[in-house]
Amino acid sequence: MVNLKTELCGITLKNPVIAASGCFGFGQEFSQYVNLSELGGIALKALTVEKRLGNPSPRIAETPSGILNAVGLQNPGVDYFLAEEMPKLKDLDTVLFANVAGSTIDEYCQALDKLNDAPVDFIELNISCPNVSEGGASFGMYPQAVTEIVTNCKAVCKKPMFVKLSPNTADISATAIAAQYAGADGISLINTLKGMAIDVYKQRPILANITGGLSGPAIMPVALSMVYSVAQVIDIPIIGMGGISSGEDAAAFMLAGASAVMVGTMNLVYPDATMRVIKGLKEYSDKMGIKNIADIIGQLKTK
Ligand SMILES: Cc1cc2nc3c(=O)[nH]c(=O)nc-3n(C[C@H](O)[C@H](O)[C@H](O)COP(=O)(O)O)c2cc1C
């Protein structure tokens, strides 16, 4: 039987499969389908310092092999989370990532400060949302903006901090390097790819927000190549995601350099998608004679 343990910043995960942020609520929503303590980890829905209602509907559109979403950071705010949701999570035997977002650096820092004493293991800094003070581009698009936000957040954050990169950038390696040098303890990637769908009979965009973020199996080849590129240039751990639906998919991300993986959109298709990926990873390991899954991290053969 394979040992599925993996390590991130000195913290051991019982397996490399983490539920991705925004696709698993605050965990409890999935507890009738998934034994939450069997997961490697849970990345919670993005939290902002104040409650947000998100974007107008429609906010989701199906695409071939994926979905477009423009949920827009709907969440009850950090204080509500700490009072109402955190108590339900604290006894779970899994690793928790609090995903943090904001419109300004100050908003990120306020949220991080409030989370410093919460019993979560990691912060996942979501820098893929629009930066209002700089005109709506995301913080994650340009290396200089990444440096600024990560430096400021790291100064406040007392927990190991993964920076979640946006694929909507000219050079993902440059933003990853910027995050590492600004103090990130790890990198998670990818967030959704900017996309659009049009109802040609109504002659209108399908999403009320006009554009949205593409996720699901459609983006996996893009995500894999980005994880592979980033793994060549940084030496902090990587969590890979983008379209994972099977154990083989998870193994592909690990071979490309990810120490762990996240499963997002597939939870909306199969609520037990994370369990399927864990089972599939065991079967893959047995077929391949792998004793420790961590042994395959970054072991892609390119020659
Ligand atoms: C409906 C929806 C909501 C999401 N919300 C968040 C979020 O709050 N914070 C975040 O960092 N990523 C969010 N994401 C991005 C996912 O965590 C993940 O990075 C992306 O969807 C790619 O993985 P997947 O193809 O497995 O879904 C969201 C994705 C979807 C589909």
Ligand as a Chemical Component Dictionary entry (heavy atoms), coordinates in Angstrom:
data_LIG
# 
_chem_comp.id                   LIG 
_chem_comp.type                 NON-POLYMER 
_chem_comp.pdbx_formal_charge   0 
_chem_comp.three_letter_code    LIG 
# 
loop_
_chem_comp_atom.comp_id 
_chem_comp_atom.atom_id 
_chem_comp_atom.alt_atom_id 
_chem_comp_atom.type_symbol 
_chem_comp_atom.charge 
_chem_comp_atom.model_Cartn_x 
_chem_comp_atom.model_Cartn_y 
_chem_comp_atom.model_Cartn_z 
_chem_comp_atom.pdbx_ordinal 
LIG C1  C1  C 0 -17.256 28.687 -8.713  1  
LIG C2  C2  C 0 -15.800 28.914 -8.421  2  
LIG C3  C3  C 0 -15.429 29.757 -7.356  3  
LIG C4  C4  C 0 -14.080 29.978 -7.074  4  
LIG N1  N1  N 0 -13.745 30.765 -6.008  5  
LIG C5  C5  C 0 -12.432 30.926 -5.680  6  
LIG C6  C6  C 0 -12.055 31.660 -4.521  7  
LIG O1  O1  O 0 -12.903 32.125 -3.747  8  
LIG N2  N2  N 0 -10.725 31.826 -4.262  9  
LIG C7  C7  C 0 -9.760  31.285 -5.084  10 
LIG O2  O2  O 0 -8.557  31.452 -4.816  11 
LIG N3  N3  N 0 -10.093 30.551 -6.175  12 
LIG C8  C8  C 0 -11.389 30.363 -6.485  13 
LIG N4  N4  N 0 -11.729 29.597 -7.574  14 
LIG C9  C9  C 0 -10.662 28.982 -8.386  15 
LIG C10 C10 C 0 -10.390 27.527 -7.987  16 
LIG O3  O3  O 0 -9.996  27.427 -6.626  17 
LIG C11 C11 C 0 -9.297  26.907 -8.893  18 
LIG O4  O4  O 0 -8.122  27.668 -8.773  19 
LIG C12 C12 C 0 -9.696  26.887 -10.366 20 
LIG O5  O5  O 0 -11.082 26.685 -10.527 21 
LIG C13 C13 C 0 -8.941  25.819 -11.155 22 
LIG O6  O6  O 0 -9.151  24.534 -10.629 23 
LIG P1  P1  P 0 -10.327 23.537 -11.177 24 
LIG O7  O7  O 0 -10.200 23.512 -12.666 25 
LIG O8  O8  O 0 -10.064 22.223 -10.515 26 
LIG O9  O9  O 0 -11.610 24.159 -10.749 27 
LIG C14 C14 C 0 -13.072 29.362 -7.871  28 
LIG C15 C15 C 0 -13.458 28.529 -8.940  29 
LIG C16 C16 C 0 -14.797 28.291 -9.207  30 
LIG C17 C17 C 0 -15.169 27.375 -10.342 31 
# 
loop_
_chem_comp_bond.comp_id 
_chem_comp_bond.atom_id_1 
_chem_comp_bond.atom_id_2 
_chem_comp_bond.value_order 
_chem_comp_bond.pdbx_ordinal 
LIG C1  C2  SING 1  
LIG C2  C3  SING 2  
LIG C2  C16 DOUB 3  
LIG C3  C4  DOUB 4  
LIG C4  N1  SING 5  
LIG C4  C14 SING 6  
LIG N1  C5  DOUB 7  
LIG C5  C6  SING 8  
LIG C5  C8  SING 9  
LIG C6  O1  DOUB 10 
LIG C6  N2  SING 11 
LIG N2  C7  SING 12 
LIG C7  O2  DOUB 13 
LIG C7  N3  SING 14 
LIG N3  C8  DOUB 15 
LIG C8  N4  SING 16 
LIG N4  C9  SING 17 
LIG N4  C14 SING 18 
LIG C9  C10 SING 19 
LIG C10 O3  SING 20 
LIG C10 C11 SING 21 
LIG C11 O4  SING 22 
LIG C11 C12 SING 23 
LIG C12 O5  SING 24 
LIG C12 C13 SING 25 
LIG C13 O6  SING 26 
LIG O6  P1  SING 27 
LIG P1  O7  DOUB 28 
LIG P1  O8  SING 29 
LIG P1  O9  SING 30 
LIG C14 C15 DOUB 31 
LIG C15 C16 SING 32 
LIG C16 C17 SING 33 
# 
